[in-house]
Amino acid sequence: MEHAPILVQRISPTGGRRVLIRIRGVDTVLGVAFSDADLIEFLRRIEIPDPDELVLGDSEVIAWQGGQPHRYE
């Protein structure tokens, strides 16, 4: 899903995936996640309701770009 508001980019050569949130067409980097726990924490910090359900439940709100979801290296 390309137009999801939360984008988890492809794995970087050094490991981890950059996480962005898209609001009104503007991308904001939340950080680099090295695990689902990191991704959940980024979403918790910006007060997304039930971030663990979004991440672990494979929500359509999250787009995993390049590679398999939940893989960070």
C-alpha positions in Angstrom: 0.0 0.0 0.0 1.8 3.1 -1.2 -0.5 5.7 0.3 -0.4 4.5 3.9 0.3 7.3 6.4 3.1 5.3 8.1 6.0 4.3 5.9 8.6 1.7 6.9 11.3 2.1 4.3 13.6 -0.7 3.0 16.4 -2.0 5.2 19.5 0.2 5.1 22.9 -1.3 4.3 23.8 -0.9 8.0 20.6 -2.4 9.2 17.4 -0.9 10.5 14.5 0.8 8.6 13.7 4.5 8.5 10.1 5.2 9.7 8.1 8.1 8.4 4.7 9.4 9.0 2.8 11.2 6.2 0.4 14.0 7.2 -1.2 16.1 4.5 1.4 15.1 2.0 4.4 15.9 4.2 6.7 13.1 5.4 8.3 13.4 8.9 11.0 11.0 9.9 10.2 9.4 13.3 13.5 7.5 13.5 15.3 4.3 12.5 13.7 1.1 13.8 15.8 -2.0 14.4 12.8 -4.0 15.7 9.0 -4.0 15.9 9.5 -2.7 19.5 11.3 0.4 18.1 8.5 1.0 15.6 5.9 0.6 18.4 7.8 3.1 20.6 8.0 5.7 17.7 4.2 5.5 17.3 3.6 5.6 21.0 5.6 8.8 21.3 3.4 10.6 18.8 0.4 9.3 20.6 -1.0 6.9 18.0 -3.7 4.8 19.7 -2.8 1.1 20.2 0.5 1.2 18.4 1.3 -2.5 19.2 -2.0 -3.6 17.5 -1.1 -1.5 14.4 2.4 -3.0 14.1 1.8 -6.6 15.2 -1.6 -6.8 13.5 -0.3 -5.9 10.1 -2.5 -2.9 9.7 -3.1 -1.4 6.3 -2.1 2.0 7.9 1.6 0.8 7.7 3.3 0.4 4.3 6.4 -1.8 4.4 8.6 -0.8 1.5 11.2 -3.1 0.0 11.5 -6.5 1.7 9.4 -8.4 4.1 7.5 -6.8 6.9 8.9 -7.1 10.4 12.5 -7.7 9.1 15.1 -5.2 10.1 18.4 -6.7 8.8 
